[in-house]
Amino acid sequence: MIANYRKNFTYIYKEKNISYKEICDEIDFVTEILTQIKPINIGIIQDLTKEQIELIKGVLEEHVETKKPLQYILGKAFFAGKIYYVNQDTLIPRPETEFLVDLCCQYADKNKNYKILDIGTGSGCIAVELALRIPKANITASDISKKAIDIAIKNASKYGVSQNISFIKSNLFSNIKDKFDIIVSNPPYIDYTDIEEVQQDVFDFEPHRALFAPDKGLYFYKKITEQSYNHLNANGVLAFEIGWKQYEKVAEIMKNKNFTNIEFVKDLEDIRRVISGIKN
């Protein structure tokens, strides 16, 4: 039944050189976002209306013609099994970032009043997920982009955690005064010399200041690690998402600033994707 449903749309991809699995994933994503129907249920529990089919076709055709990511066309993306608002002032949340949320939760007792800072919050997906999983936490979410903060505020409201999160426009710690138990960040970490490795649609549409960083992609790790030491409570935790070849360098940066118990988490492709350390 699912295969029959997808036949309504596969012709749109006739000149697009991607696998059939990718085509199916994109069709299913758009369908679920626009109809709130799980693709597995189409043709079994509920059929699509003609209006829904035309709406899905329109989004897919725009995507194929313009190469614009579906998440930006729809203004929505999946993260941790939920739908988050996004726009071109925010990165599209990736599954890898869920490992960063999971790691922070390992350090936090959900029954205690932890103070958490999310630097470069973007869409707010990290801050919102932490607020949902650590309900007594007092979270500050900062970003240099006011437009990104507006989206993050919208996501916090959607999931009923606005009272748990304070949003602030700040260039790193410029407007941050408090101390925290956990500081978390998914900073820009792609080196400018690695631009050729970036997917074309990512380069063309996602915000460059959220993607690229000088000093071989290490600039923000150095700045945040150095400045976070004075903003962490005793035994406070600093946690980052990192690029696929940055673990050793970021670990060295943290050790040089007296962070101990350096740990990492691998993603599903066995890549060290998240790193954390404790203020000594």
Order of alpha helices (4+ residues) and beta strands (2+ residues): alpha-alpha-alpha-alpha-beta-beta-alpha-beta-alpha-beta-alpha-beta-beta-beta-alpha-beta-alpha-beta-alpha-beta-beta
